Amino acid sequence: MKTILFSLLLCGRAFALDTTEITPESVTARMNIYRAENHLPPLRLDAKLTRAAESRMQDMIDGEWWNHESPDGTSPFIWLASVDYDYAFAAENLAAGFDTVPVLVEAWMESPGHRANIMGVQYAECGIAIIEGSTRGKAMGKSIVVMFGRKKVPLLSTSKPRE
């Protein structure tokens, strides 16, 4: 009986320590490991970017397509305007068919374009949408949309104050 209880305790700890599950937090944390190794500030999850990523994912589900550009030529960044995210810089990473965060982010890091987005010093925030399967029907693994961004900074006036 003690052996069974000890085994159950160990299994419970293993599940609690499992950092391979694909969630917005775990994807962001894994990307931030690479950024930290290169002395870059961490990305922060942003609610507006998350809503944009979710709307983007839903559009692809509704249209049963998967690509950076929609079949009608619409840019992915139209979704940023829909959530009132006034960006200075923006990018997108897509991935489909992944089951674990380490494999997902490593695949992005092996792709020059995706790596540039993760490591881009110009990006401060991200939003992430995740679904089980594919936007084109049943499939194994998860599909992920990451929207990267940095908000525009309002310019300060350079005129002298009135006396």
Secondary structure, DSSP 8 states (H G I E B T S, - for coil): -HHHHHHHHHHHHHHHT---S--HHHHHHHHHHHHHHTT----EE-HHHHHHHHHHHHHHHHHT--SSS-TT---TTHHHHHTT--EEEEEEEEEEEE--HHHHHHHHHTSHHHHHHHH-TT--EEEEEEEEEETTEEEEEEEEEEEEEEE-------S----
